[in-house]
């Protein structure tokens, strides 16, 4: 289970695995636990230019219930950051609830597509095939000289 300390907001930034190189992804999802109030817990997806791509409230799952929300960038956009707002209550650094009356929303199981380097377009199949054919032609030409 995950939650932020002293804030209900968590920003998820993507990196190439095992490095500090910024990356983007095409999909992200999370499971939320204990979403009891509508339109408070939400996900916001941002592109490389920090422009909002998509925003949606998490559906109410009830007391100790589970809610799932995710998004897929399927029109060529790339997700550079996801902001998760999990309710309004917080846990302060000593483990005490910021508001003793209201429950806290926590997160579990983050799912995402493999991050790829930001600003580096992935080569298309035709481009790779063309490059390979040109390299093969040059290699063959050198062999028969």
C-alpha atoms as an extended CHARMM CRD file, in Angstrom:
* protein
*
       145  EXT
         1         1  UNK       CA              0.0000000000        0.0000000000        0.0000000000  PROA      1               0.0000000000
         2         2  UNK       CA              1.2680000000        3.4630000000       -0.8950000000  PROA      2               0.0000000000
         3         3  UNK       CA              0.3520000000        7.0050000000        0.0820000000  PROA      3               0.0000000000
         4         4  UNK       CA              2.1730000000       10.3110000000        0.2210000000  PROA      4               0.0000000000
         5         5  UNK       CA              3.2000000000       11.9070000000        3.5060000000  PROA      5               0.0000000000
         6         6  UNK       CA              1.8140000000       15.3500000000        4.3650000000  PROA      6               0.0000000000
         7         7  UNK       CA             -0.0260000000       15.5610000000        1.0280000000  PROA      7               0.0000000000
         8         8  UNK       CA             -2.6670000000       13.5980000000       -0.8780000000  PROA      8               0.0000000000
         9         9  UNK       CA             -0.7490000000       14.2320000000       -4.1440000000  PROA      9               0.0000000000
        10        10  UNK       CA              1.8870000000       11.9930000000       -5.7110000000  PROA      10              0.0000000000
        11        11  UNK       CA              3.6020000000       12.8120000000       -9.0150000000  PROA      11              0.0000000000
        12        12  UNK       CA              4.9000000000        9.7900000000      -10.9210000000  PROA      12              0.0000000000
        13        13  UNK       CA              7.7620000000       10.6060000000      -13.3090000000  PROA      13              0.0000000000
        14        14  UNK       CA              9.1490000000        7.9700000000      -15.6710000000  PROA      14              0.0000000000
        15        15  UNK       CA             12.8010000000        6.9500000000      -16.1780000000  PROA      15              0.0000000000
        16        16  UNK       CA             14.6530000000        4.3750000000      -18.2430000000  PROA      16              0.0000000000
        17        17  UNK       CA             14.9410000000        1.3960000000      -15.8520000000  PROA      17              0.0000000000
        18        18  UNK       CA             18.1780000000        1.4540000000      -13.8640000000  PROA      18              0.0000000000
        19        19  UNK       CA             19.0820000000        5.0180000000      -14.9130000000  PROA      19              0.0000000000
        20        20  UNK       CA             18.2030000000        8.6410000000      -14.2150000000  PROA      20              0.0000000000
        21        21  UNK       CA             17.3430000000        9.2460000000      -17.8960000000  PROA      21              0.0000000000
        22        22  UNK       CA             13.8720000000       10.7950000000      -18.2620000000  PROA      22              0.0000000000
        23        23  UNK       CA             11.3900000000        8.6490000000      -20.1620000000  PROA      23              0.0000000000
        24        24  UNK       CA              7.7750000000        8.4870000000      -21.2950000000  PROA      24              0.0000000000
        25        25  UNK       CA              5.2030000000        5.7190000000      -21.4170000000  PROA      25              0.0000000000
        26        26  UNK       CA              2.0050000000        4.9610000000      -23.2880000000  PROA      26              0.0000000000
        27        27  UNK       CA             -0.0700000000        3.5490000000      -20.4170000000  PROA      27              0.0000000000
        28        28  UNK       CA             -0.4520000000        3.8320000000      -16.6470000000  PROA      28              0.0000000000
        29        29  UNK       CA             -2.9830000000        2.4730000000      -14.1450000000  PROA      29              0.0000000000
        30        30  UNK       CA             -3.3890000000        2.0480000000      -10.3940000000  PROA      30              0.0000000000
        31        31  UNK       CA             -5.6530000000        0.4180000000       -7.8340000000  PROA      31              0.0000000000
        32        32  UNK       CA             -7.0340000000        2.6660000000       -5.0950000000  PROA      32              0.0000000000
        33        33  UNK       CA             -8.3430000000        1.4470000000       -1.7460000000  PROA      33              0.0000000000
        34        34  UNK       CA            -11.0910000000        3.1350000000        0.3120000000  PROA      34              0.0000000000
        35        35  UNK       CA            -12.3640000000        5.7310000000       -2.2060000000  PROA      35              0.0000000000
        36        36  UNK       CA            -15.5730000000        6.8340000000       -0.4640000000  PROA      36              0.0000000000
        37        37  UNK       CA            -16.1440000000       10.3610000000       -1.8160000000  PROA      37              0.0000000000
        38        38  UNK       CA            -16.8750000000       11.0290000000       -5.5010000000  PROA      38              0.0000000000
        39        39  UNK       CA            -14.7810000000       13.4460000000       -7.5880000000  PROA      39              0.0000000000
        40        40  UNK       CA            -11.9530000000       13.8800000000       -5.0600000000  PROA      40              0.0000000000
        41        41  UNK       CA             -9.5520000000       11.0500000000       -5.9180000000  PROA      41              0.0000000000
        42        42  UNK       CA             -8.2350000000       11.4720000000       -9.4610000000  PROA      42              0.0000000000
        43        43  UNK       CA             -5.5340000000       10.8120000000      -12.0600000000  PROA      43              0.0000000000
        44        44  UNK       CA             -4.0590000000       13.4150000000      -14.3860000000  PROA      44              0.0000000000
        45        45  UNK       CA             -1.8060000000       12.4780000000      -17.3160000000  PROA      45              0.0000000000
        46        46  UNK       CA              0.7310000000       15.0210000000      -18.6580000000  PROA      46              0.0000000000
        47        47  UNK       CA              2.7930000000       15.0450000000      -21.8590000000  PROA      47              0.0000000000
        48        48  UNK       CA              6.4410000000       15.9540000000      -22.3500000000  PROA      48              0.0000000000
        49        49  UNK       CA              5.4960000000       19.6390000000      -22.6280000000  PROA      49              0.0000000000
        50        50  UNK       CA              3.6780000000       19.3630000000      -19.2570000000  PROA      50              0.0000000000
        51        51  UNK       CA              0.3170000000       19.8510000000      -20.9880000000  PROA      51              0.0000000000
        52        52  UNK       CA             -2.6250000000       17.9430000000      -19.5290000000  PROA      52              0.0000000000
        53        53  UNK       CA             -3.4820000000       14.9980000000      -21.8050000000  PROA      53              0.0000000000
        54        54  UNK       CA             -6.2350000000       13.3330000000      -19.8030000000  PROA      54              0.0000000000
        55        55  UNK       CA             -7.8820000000       13.6290000000      -16.4040000000  PROA      55              0.0000000000
        56        56  UNK       CA            -10.4470000000       11.4170000000      -14.7110000000  PROA      56              0.0000000000
        57        57  UNK       CA            -11.9040000000       10.9290000000      -11.2320000000  PROA      57              0.0000000000
        58        58  UNK       CA            -11.5960000000        7.4870000000       -9.6590000000  PROA      58              0.0000000000
        59        59  UNK       CA            -14.9340000000        5.7610000000       -9.1340000000  PROA      59              0.0000000000
        60        60  UNK       CA            -16.1410000000        5.2920000000       -5.5600000000  PROA      60              0.0000000000
        61        61  UNK       CA            -15.3020000000        1.8180000000       -4.2620000000  PROA      61              0.0000000000
        62        62  UNK       CA            -16.7910000000        2.1960000000       -0.7890000000  PROA      62              0.0000000000
        63        63  UNK       CA            -15.3450000000        1.5780000000        2.6520000000  PROA      63              0.0000000000
        64        64  UNK       CA            -12.2180000000       -0.5900000000        2.2010000000  PROA      64              0.0000000000
        65        65  UNK       CA            -13.3130000000       -1.2950000000       -1.3850000000  PROA      65              0.0000000000
        66        66  UNK       CA            -11.0930000000       -1.3300000000       -4.4600000000  PROA      66              0.0000000000
        67        67  UNK       CA            -11.2400000000        1.0680000000       -7.4100000000  PROA      67              0.0000000000
        68        68  UNK       CA             -9.2090000000        0.7930000000      -10.6190000000  PROA      68              0.0000000000
        69        69  UNK       CA             -8.3340000000        3.5710000000      -13.0470000000  PROA      69              0.0000000000
        70        70  UNK       CA             -5.8810000000        3.7960000000      -15.9120000000  PROA      70              0.0000000000
        71        71  UNK       CA             -5.2530000000        5.4720000000      -19.2140000000  PROA      71              0.0000000000
        72        72  UNK       CA             -3.6820000000        4.5350000000      -22.5410000000  PROA      72              0.0000000000
        73        73  UNK       CA             -2.1280000000        7.0280000000      -24.9560000000  PROA      73              0.0000000000
        74        74  UNK       CA             -3.2430000000        5.5690000000      -28.2790000000  PROA      74              0.0000000000
        75        75  UNK       CA             -3.1010000000        8.6010000000      -30.5740000000  PROA      75              0.0000000000
        76        76  UNK       CA              0.6640000000        9.1500000000      -30.6480000000  PROA      76              0.0000000000
        77        77  UNK       CA              0.9310000000       11.1380000000      -27.4220000000  PROA      77              0.0000000000
        78        78  UNK       CA              3.5090000000       10.1990000000      -24.7610000000  PROA      78              0.0000000000
        79        79  UNK       CA              2.8760000000       10.2740000000      -21.0030000000  PROA      79              0.0000000000
        80        80  UNK       CA              5.7610000000       11.9490000000      -19.1440000000  PROA      80              0.0000000000
        81        81  UNK       CA              4.1100000000       12.3650000000      -15.7450000000  PROA      81              0.0000000000
        82        82  UNK       CA              1.0150000000       11.1550000000      -13.8900000000  PROA      82              0.0000000000
        83        83  UNK       CA             -0.4090000000       13.0690000000      -10.9220000000  PROA      83              0.0000000000
        84        84  UNK       CA             -2.3560000000       10.9390000000       -8.4360000000  PROA      84              0.0000000000
        85        85  UNK       CA             -4.6060000000       12.7430000000       -5.9720000000  PROA      85              0.0000000000
        86        86  UNK       CA             -5.7640000000       10.2620000000       -3.3440000000  PROA      86              0.0000000000
        87        87  UNK       CA             -8.6150000000       11.8930000000       -1.4500000000  PROA      87              0.0000000000
        88        88  UNK       CA             -8.1420000000       14.8860000000        0.8270000000  PROA      88              0.0000000000
        89        89  UNK       CA             -6.8010000000       13.3660000000        4.0370000000  PROA      89              0.0000000000
        90        90  UNK       CA             -3.0920000000       12.8620000000        4.6780000000  PROA      90              0.0000000000
        91        91  UNK       CA             -0.7330000000       10.9480000000        6.9180000000  PROA      91              0.0000000000
        92        92  UNK       CA              1.6750000000       13.2740000000        8.6620000000  PROA      92              0.0000000000
        93        93  UNK       CA              5.2720000000       12.1770000000        9.0840000000  PROA      93              0.0000000000
        94        94  UNK       CA              4.6890000000       10.6040000000       12.5260000000  PROA      94              0.0000000000
        95        95  UNK       CA              1.9840000000        8.2530000000       11.1690000000  PROA      95              0.0000000000
        96        96  UNK       CA             -0.9760000000       10.2390000000       12.5230000000  PROA      96              0.0000000000
        97        97  UNK       CA             -3.8650000000       11.1510000000       10.1950000000  PROA      97              0.0000000000
        98        98  UNK       CA             -3.9810000000       14.8230000000        9.2400000000  PROA      98              0.0000000000
        99        99  UNK       CA             -7.7630000000       14.7160000000        9.8160000000  PROA      99              0.0000000000
       100       100  UNK       CA             -8.7530000000       12.2000000000       12.5000000000  PROA      100             0.0000000000
       101       101  UNK       CA            -12.3900000000       12.0530000000       11.3070000000  PROA      101             0.0000000000
       102       102  UNK       CA            -12.0200000000       11.0860000000        7.6300000000  PROA      102             0.0000000000
       103       103  UNK       CA            -10.5210000000        7.9320000000        6.1310000000  PROA      103             0.0000000000
       104       104  UNK       CA             -7.4390000000        8.0090000000        3.9640000000  PROA      104             0.0000000000
       105       105  UNK       CA             -7.2440000000        6.6940000000        0.3930000000  PROA      105             0.0000000000
       106       106  UNK       CA             -4.2100000000        4.5360000000       -0.3770000000  PROA      106             0.0000000000
       107       107  UNK       CA             -2.8590000000        3.0770000000       -3.6180000000  PROA      107             0.0000000000
       108       108  UNK       CA             -1.7050000000       -0.4070000000       -4.5430000000  PROA      108             0.0000000000
       109       109  UNK       CA             -0.4250000000       -2.1170000000       -7.6890000000  PROA      109             0.0000000000
       110       110  UNK       CA              0.8020000000        0.4040000000      -10.2420000000  PROA      110             0.0000000000
       111       111  UNK       CA              0.7670000000       -0.8440000000      -13.8310000000  PROA      111             0.0000000000
       112       112  UNK       CA              2.5070000000        0.8700000000      -16.7600000000  PROA      112             0.0000000000
       113       113  UNK       CA              3.9180000000        0.2590000000      -20.2170000000  PROA      113             0.0000000000
       114       114  UNK       CA              7.7030000000        0.0260000000      -20.5130000000  PROA      114             0.0000000000
       115       115  UNK       CA              9.1950000000        3.5390000000      -20.3580000000  PROA      115             0.0000000000
       116       116  UNK       CA             11.2060000000        4.6960000000      -23.3720000000  PROA      116             0.0000000000
       117       117  UNK       CA             13.6520000000        7.6010000000      -23.6340000000  PROA      117             0.0000000000
       118       118  UNK       CA             12.0210000000       11.0380000000      -23.9180000000  PROA      118             0.0000000000
       119       119  UNK       CA             12.5190000000       12.9250000000      -27.1480000000  PROA      119             0.0000000000
       120       120  UNK       CA             13.8940000000        9.9160000000      -28.9980000000  PROA      120             0.0000000000
       121       121  UNK       CA             11.2990000000        8.6430000000      -31.4570000000  PROA      121             0.0000000000
       122       122  UNK       CA             11.0850000000        4.9130000000      -31.8060000000  PROA      122             0.0000000000
       123       123  UNK       CA             12.1090000000        3.8160000000      -35.2990000000  PROA      123             0.0000000000
       124       124  UNK       CA              9.3790000000        2.3210000000      -37.4140000000  PROA      124             0.0000000000
       125       125  UNK       CA              9.6400000000       -1.1260000000      -38.9360000000  PROA      125             0.0000000000
       126       126  UNK       CA              9.9340000000        0.2670000000      -42.4720000000  PROA      126             0.0000000000
       127       127  UNK       CA             12.7450000000        2.6240000000      -41.3900000000  PROA      127             0.0000000000
       128       128  UNK       CA             14.6700000000       -0.2120000000      -39.7610000000  PROA      128             0.0000000000
       129       129  UNK       CA             14.1860000000       -2.4560000000      -42.7780000000  PROA      129             0.0000000000
       130       130  UNK       CA             15.3520000000        0.2940000000      -45.1580000000  PROA      130             0.0000000000
       131       131  UNK       CA             18.4590000000        0.9670000000      -43.0580000000  PROA      131             0.0000000000
       132       132  UNK       CA             19.3100000000       -2.7290000000      -42.9850000000  PROA      132             0.0000000000
       133       133  UNK       CA             18.8960000000       -3.0420000000      -46.7710000000  PROA      133             0.0000000000
       134       134  UNK       CA             21.1530000000       -0.0350000000      -47.4240000000  PROA      134             0.0000000000
       135       135  UNK       CA             23.8140000000       -1.3820000000      -45.0590000000  PROA      135             0.0000000000
       136       136  UNK       CA             23.6060000000       -4.7790000000      -46.7520000000  PROA      136             0.0000000000
       137       137  UNK       CA             23.9670000000       -3.2130000000      -50.2090000000  PROA      137             0.0000000000
       138       138  UNK       CA             27.1040000000       -1.2840000000      -49.1270000000  PROA      138             0.0000000000
       139       139  UNK       CA             28.5950000000       -4.3910000000      -47.5410000000  PROA      139             0.0000000000
       140       140  UNK       CA             27.9600000000       -6.4260000000      -50.6960000000  PROA      140             0.0000000000
       141       141  UNK       CA             29.4160000000       -3.6990000000      -52.9090000000  PROA      141             0.0000000000
       142       142  UNK       CA             32.6410000000       -3.6960000000      -50.8200000000  PROA      142             0.0000000000
       143       143  UNK       CA             32.8860000000       -7.4840000000      -51.0090000000  PROA      143             0.0000000000
       144       144  UNK       CA             32.8180000000       -7.5610000000      -54.8110000000  PROA      144             0.0000000000
       145       145  UNK       CA             35.3870000000       -4.8050000000      -55.4410000000  PROA      145             0.0000000000
